[in-house]
Amino acid sequence: MDPAIALALRRHGVDVTTTIEAGLRTHDDAAHLEFARASRRVIVTHDADFLRLASGTADHWGIAYCHRTARSVGEVIRGLVLMYEVLTLEEMRGRVEFL
């Protein structure tokens, strides 16, 4: 995802970490999902592989998916801020939201 998304979400008070900050840059998707599970974080991604992973389990804190070319950075930010404002972490648990 574009680093501007994390920056903008932080400006809206959202606790965000990036793949690089989490030290997961070279790790596989399963490691990302496990990190998100352990740290109670929603995954925000363009990677459709997470949709496959999510279909096999509801044991995650949510996945927000947007196809790489479907939305502008601004639209992604607005969609994520809206999700943050209207859905609790418990409501996101095991859920996939499409932007």
Beta strands, then each sheet from edge to edge (+ up, - down):
strand 1: 43-45
strand 2: 63-65
strand 3: 96-98
sheet 1: 1+ 2+ 3+
end
